[in-house]
Amino acid sequence: MNNESLTEKLKGKFIVLDGPDGCGKTTQAKLLTQWLQARGISTNNFRDPGDTPIGEKIREILLSPQHIAMSTRAELLLYMAARAQLWQEKLVPAIREKTCIILDRWVSSTCAYQGHAGGVGMHNVIKLAEDSLSMPWPDMTIILDADVKTTAGRLPGRPDRMEAKPPEYHEKVRQGFLELAEQRENFFVVDAAGDIETVHEKVKKEVLKYF
């Protein structure tokens, strides 16, 4: 596919990279953004939660180890609030300008973390997302998958509140992502156990194949 054709196909598209903590999604989202920009495609990279003043404050509350007493339902509502603000403040203008959006996490994360691992139920998360967001599902979601031992080894020395949850929780998160990928259209699972460049090539392949 030539650059002109890919540029037309990706105008205003919304691609999410998601997966368990330590899967490498932040790195891969940045690499994908850089690769598309190098091909002349107008592309912006955002993170969820965050990238708005309100979203960054919510992110700080959610990830601070000081807030260990936070309930799963409080997590769910805070994540969705930050997401609603990001959608209105940053994503809607980008889509109107026909910019391709590469997003680090989205509703799929809340389905896996609070819905599956947290016990709220993925169907309840999806209902809340559909009530809160005008576009709860992106055009394409890439789930970066790796086992808990691999992802745990990639985490920083001082984990945040979510990263510090026990291995059993993170295994449930992984299974939640895989189950969601089986249930939803436009979801693609990429083996993220390899080195950064190998995974990047796999991500590019999925994007080219889909679009």
Secondary structure by P-SEA (a helix, b strand, c coil): ccaaaaaaaacbbbbbbbbccccaaaaaaaaaaaaaaaaccbbbbbccccccaaaaaaaaaacccccccccaaaaaaaaaaaaaaaaaccaaaaaaabbbbbbcccaaaaaaaccccccccaaaaaaaaaaccccccccbbbbbcccaaaaaaaccccccccccccaaaaaaaaaaaaaaaacccccccccccccaaaaaaaaaaaaaaac
